């Protein structure tokens, strides 16, 4: 968008005696994408712009067309006309981007390369240093508000503890910006990723699934549901994590690429007999016990599906996988992941924590007393 503004492709245009501010001509933009090697051909350029329309990033100036047409039609970035949907996730992401840009642009920045346990980490800072800076720069009124901001950034995957073992605290614990906001992404990367919308609409979260009887070249996973039906779903290996720095959504610089082919099916029915609340799980005398599971992932994952939110539960377990060997069962509730309390998170966030964490996964789960 900024490059199009600089190149004067976005400007006020007059059509049928009416002036449309900050818009571009679709056909001219497709030419620009090819000329600047953002798309190899017109077909790819159209697909890219359609992706932006599907994500409510651009739209036809009169909303008369729901699809992107490679013609002399006027479109506009929603950011330029105030119609861009600013939900909580987007606001936190944009706040994180703003703070990052501010930090890297000053001399003697608190962001430095630091070493911990013989491992060097980029873009790191101490929790207490960040709190001092946020208050000093007026980004937070007091230390309590600064801690809340830091926790929101961590929960959205913008920052993290360097070994992913702690939440955000006002202490000398070492954190890092997980996203390098200045990494430039190619637009064509959008065509290789599932959208955040598709992820949130998916009834299951298959990227923790382990492949059964793996065959070279076969990328489908078998998910064994409790009703014994076999459903073909796509899944993600640990090695398929790709860099998504300027991401959008998902919020991670290293986020699993979720690929749901057209033939994929997921079972939308929850294995829970009824919804369970956090209050019910944590109430004194509740018929639930807590267990700690240590799961060592194999070459293709950990062997389970997590689903739901606040709290999340285990939807399916591969009986021959690492999770089953560690004692994981269907219907257990996820209490913590690698020391982080997660009862208040949804399955997308929990799954991202798992995928971006170490191969050895330590989970606390709660299960009903039989």
N, C-alpha and C positions, 0 to 999 in steps of 0.2 A: 504493500500500500504506500509506504513512504517513498519507495523508488519510483512508483508511478506518479506520485505528486512531484517529485524532483524532475522527472522527465516530461512534465506537463501533459501527460495523458489524462490525468484527473484535473478537470477544470469546469468552470461554469459553462453550460451549453444551452443554446436556445433551440427549441423545437415546437412548431405549431404555436407561435406567439407566446410561448411560455419558457421561462428560464429555469433550468434545473442545475442547482449548484453542486459542485464536487462530484461530477459523474464522469464515466468513461464510455466509449463506444466499444461494444463487444468485439466487433471485427478487428478494430485497431489493437485491442488488447491481445487477441490471439496472435496477430502479427508480431507484437512486442515479445510475447512468450517465446516464439520461435527464434526471433532475431537475437534475443538475449540467452538462448540455449536453456531456457527453463522448461521447454517442451520440444521434443524431436519433430512433432508434426501437429497439424491442426486438430486431429482427432484426440490426441493426448491433451492438447491445450483445452479443448472443450470439456474433457473429463475432469481436468484439474479445477476449472472454474465451477463446474457442477458440484464438485466436492465442497467448494467454498460456499455455494448456495445452500447445500444440504446442511452445512454447519452454521447457517444464519450469519455468515460473514459478509456476503454481498447479496444484493437483491435488485430486481428490476425497479427502476425509479417510481413506477406507478403500480408495482406489484401485479402487473397484468400477465406476467410469464413466470411460472414456477420452475422452469428449466432454463439453462443457459443456451442461448442461440447465437451461433457465429454469424451475426448479421449487424446491420446498422441500428442496433437497439441500445438504449442507454441503461447502464447499470451503475450501482453505487455501493461503496463499502458502508456497512451499517455504522461503523465507527465514525464516519463522516456526517451522518445525519441523526445520530443519537438514538438509533433503534437497535443497537447491539445489545443483546441480552446479558446483563451483568448479574449473574447469579453469584452465590457465595464463593464457589470454586474459582470462577474467573477473577473475582475481585482479589482473592488471596494470591492467585498467580501473578496478577498485574502488580500487586503490592510487592511481592517478592522480586519481580523484575526491576521495579523502580528502586528498591533498596540496593540490589546488586549493582545496578548502573551507578548509583551514587557512591557506593563503596569503592568500586574499581577506578573511579575517575578522580579520586582525591589522592594527594601525596601522603605517604606514611599510612596507607590503608591498614586496617586490622586484618584484612584478608591476606594470608601468607601461606607459603609452602611450609608445612611443619611435619615432624616425624613423630610417630608413636609406635612403640613396640617394633622398631626397626622398619617400619613402613612409612613411606612419604605420602602425604595427602595434599592435594591442590585446594586452593580457595578455602583455607581453614581459618577458624577464629575460636576463641574461648567464649563460653557462654556469658561469663561476667563482662568480658570486653564488649560483646554485642549489646548487652543491656546498657552499659555505660554510654555507648555510642548512640543508641536509639533515644535515650533520654536527653543526651547532650544536643543532638540534632533536632529535637522537637518531634521526632517520629512517634514518641510515646510520652504521655504525661508523667508517668512514674514507673518505677521498676516492676510493679505488679502488672501494669498494662503491657510493658515490654516483654515480660515473660509470656503473657497470653498471646502476643503477636508471634513470638518465637515458636510457641507450641503449635499455633495454626500453620506456620510455615513448615514445620516438621511433619505435621499430620497430612499435609498436602504434598509431601515429597520434594519440597523445594530445598530444604536443608535437612541434614541428618547427623546423628552422632557418627564419628568416623568408622566405628566398628558396629554401628547399628544396634547398640545395647542399651541406650538410655534415651529417655524423653528429653525435652529441653529444660534446663535448669539454670538458675543464676549462680553459676559456679565456674571452676576452672576446668570443666570438662571440655574436650575438643570436639568441635562440630565443623562441618564443611557445607558449602553450597553444592548441592547435588546436581544442580543444573548450571551449565555454563551458558548463560543467556546470550552471550556474544557469538556463539557458534552459528554460522550461517547454514541454513538448511536449504536443500533443493526442493522445489515444489513437488517434483515427481515422487518424493518420499511419501507424500500423502496417499498415493495410490497403492502403497504397499502396507498401509496400516489400517486397522479397523478404527472406526470413529469412536469417540467416547460415548456418543449416543447409542451406537450399536452395542457397546459394552454394557451400558447401564440397562438396556432393554433385554439383554440376554438372561434367560431364566437360570442358567447355570454358569459357573466359572470354571472352565475346563483346563486352565493352564497349569493346574497342579497335578493333572492326571499323569499317570505313568503308562507307557505303552505296554500292552500285553503281547508277548511273543513277537518282539520287534523284528521287522523285515527291512532290509535296506531298500530305500526308495519309497517305502510306504509311509505316508505322513499322517494317516488317520490313527486315532487312538480308540480303543474300546473302553467305554465307560460302563461298568457293571452297576446297574441300579438295584435297589432293594427288591424291586418287583421281578428281578431276574431277566428283564428284557435287555437285549443288547442294542445299544444305540451307537451309531458312528458319530463321533464328534471330533473336531480338530483339537489339537493341543500344542503346547509350546515346550520345546526343550530349553534347558538353561542356556545352551549356546546360541539360542535365537534372540537373545537380548540385543536390541539395537539402540543406537544413540538418537535421542529425540530432543535435542537441546532446546530448540525454540518451540517446544511443544506447547502447544495447547492445553492438552488434556492430560489427557493424562498428563502428569506434572513432572515426570522423571526424565533425567538425562539418559538413564539406561532403563528402558521399560520393555517388558515383554511385548513382542509383536503378536497380537492375537489374530489368527486367521480363521475365519469361519467360512468354509467353502459353501456354495449353494446347496450341496447335498447334505450338509451337516444337520443333524437333528439333536435337540436337547430335550430332556424330559422336564417340562415346566412344573410338575407336581412336586411339592416339598415332601421330604420324608418325615417331617414333623407331624404328629397327630393334631397339634394345635399350636398357635403362636405362643412363645414364651418371652416374657419381658425381663430386662435386667433386674428390676426390683424383685421379681419372683425368684430369680436365680440367687440373689444376694441376701434375701431376707433371712433373719435368724431362724434356724431350725428347718430350713428348706431341704427337701430330700435330694440334694445334689452333693457330690464329692468332687474335689479337685485332684487332677492327676497331672504330672509332668511327663511329657513325652520327648525323647531325644531321637530325631529322625535324621539319618544320614542319607542324603539324596544320592541316587545313582546317576547314570549318564543321561537320563531323560526326565528326571524329576523326583517327586517324593511319593506320588501314588495316592492322591486324594483330591476330592472336589470340595471347596468351601462355598457356601451360598448364604444368602440372606443378609441381615444387618441389624446391629443393635439389639440383641447379639447375633453374630454369625454362627452357623452350625455346619457340621460335616455332612455333606449330602451323599457322598459316595466314597468308598475306599476300595482300592485295588487289592484283592486278597493276597496277591503275590508280591506286593510292593513294599517299600521301606516303611511307609506309615503303618500298614497292618502289622508288620513285624515289631513295631515299637509299641503297639497296643491301641492304635487309633480305631475308633468305631463310628459307625453312622449314628447321627443324632447327638453327638457330643457338641458342646458349645465352646467356642474359642475364647479363652480368657486372656491369654497373653502370647505374644510372638517375640522370641528372642529378648525377653525381659520387658517388652513394652505392653502396657495394658491396652487392650483393644476391644473391650466389650462395647464401646461407644462408636466403633467404626463399621463401615459397610464392607462387603466382601471384596469390592474392587481395591480399596485401600489396603486391606489385609493381604490380599493376594500379591499386590505390588511390593509390600514389605517382605513377603516371603521370597519373591522372585529376585529382588535386589539384595537380599541378605546372603549370609554364608551358606555353604552347602549343608553344613550340619545345623539343622533347625531344632530349636528348643521351644516347645509349645506347652502352655498350660491349658488344659481343657477341663470342662465340668460335665459330668454325666449323671444321669438319674440313678439313684440307688435302687437296685432291683429288689 
